[in-house]
Amino acid sequence: MNGKHKTLSFSKLKEINDNSIKAKLNRTIDKKSLERLKNKEFPIGDKMVKLRDTTFLVTFAMIHNDKEMRCQIRYAANEQPFTLDMDMADYDKLDTTIIHNA
């Protein structure tokens, strides 16, 4: 997991997902499911964190259909990732962070 990775907030995830739905891309996240998940809590260290307050990590990305990015997005190691297709411009605007394994 070492290296540079794209990250995004819950609000950015919702915004990009909405863009992807409007563009009728193949992989999107159901809006109602995403809304229900925003208050889900999961442990980080010794405290519980709500999904809407966490940073999402893009763990896999590839060019899809020559015009968009297909991404796997994680918020916790023990949870299934989201798969989301997004416009390359949206992908390029994501924050980048460097992760170093201890």
C-alpha positions in Angstrom: 0.0 0.0 0.0 3.1 2.3 -0.1 3.0 5.2 -2.5 0.7 7.9 -3.7 -3.0 7.4 -3.5 -6.0 9.5 -4.4 -8.4 10.3 -1.5 -11.8 11.9 -1.2 -14.2 13.1 1.5 -17.8 11.8 1.8 -19.2 15.0 0.3 -16.8 14.7 -2.7 -17.8 11.0 -3.1 -21.5 12.0 -3.2 -20.7 14.8 -5.7 -18.7 12.6 -8.0 -21.3 9.8 -7.7 -24.0 12.2 -8.7 -22.0 13.3 -11.7 -21.5 9.6 -12.7 -25.2 8.9 -12.4 -26.0 11.9 -14.6 -23.5 10.8 -17.1 -25.0 7.2 -17.0 -21.7 5.6 -16.3 -21.7 1.8 -15.6 -20.5 1.7 -12.0 -22.2 4.0 -9.5 -23.3 3.8 -5.9 -27.1 3.8 -5.2 -27.9 7.2 -3.7 -30.2 5.8 -1.0 -27.6 3.3 0.1 -25.0 6.0 0.3 -27.3 8.2 2.3 -28.0 5.3 4.8 -24.3 4.6 5.1 -23.2 8.2 6.0 -24.1 7.7 9.7 -22.6 4.1 9.9 -19.9 4.0 12.6 -16.8 1.8 12.6 -13.8 1.7 14.9 -10.6 3.5 14.2 -8.2 3.0 17.1 -10.1 3.4 20.3 -12.9 5.5 19.0 -15.9 5.1 16.7 -16.0 7.3 13.5 -19.0 8.0 11.3 -18.5 7.3 7.6 -19.4 10.9 6.7 -16.4 12.1 8.8 -13.8 9.8 7.2 -11.4 10.0 4.3 -12.0 7.5 1.5 -9.0 5.9 -0.2 -8.8 4.9 -3.9 -7.1 1.6 -3.8 -7.4 0.7 -7.5 -7.9 2.8 -10.6 -7.8 2.1 -14.3 -8.8 3.8 -17.5 -12.2 2.4 -18.6 -13.8 2.8 -22.0 -10.9 5.2 -23.0 -12.7 8.1 -21.3 -13.3 7.5 -17.6 -11.7 6.0 -14.6 -12.9 2.9 -12.8 -12.0 3.1 -9.2 -12.3 0.9 -6.1 -12.8 3.1 -3.1 -12.3 2.0 0.5 -13.1 3.5 3.9 -12.1 0.6 6.2 -9.9 -2.5 5.7 -12.7 -4.9 6.8 -15.4 -3.5 4.5 -16.1 -4.2 0.9 -14.9 -1.4 -1.4 -17.2 0.7 -3.6 -16.6 0.5 -7.3 -17.2 3.8 -9.0 -16.7 5.0 -12.6 -15.9 8.7 -12.9 -15.0 11.3 -15.4 -11.2 11.7 -15.8 -11.6 15.4 -14.9 -13.2 14.4 -11.5 -10.5 11.8 -10.9 -7.7 14.4 -11.6 -9.2 16.8 -9.0 -9.0 14.2 -6.2 -6.5 14.9 -3.4 -3.3 12.8 -3.4 -1.7 11.5 -0.2 1.5 9.5 0.3 1.2 6.3 2.4 4.1 4.6 4.1 3.8 1.2 5.7 5.3 1.0 9.1 
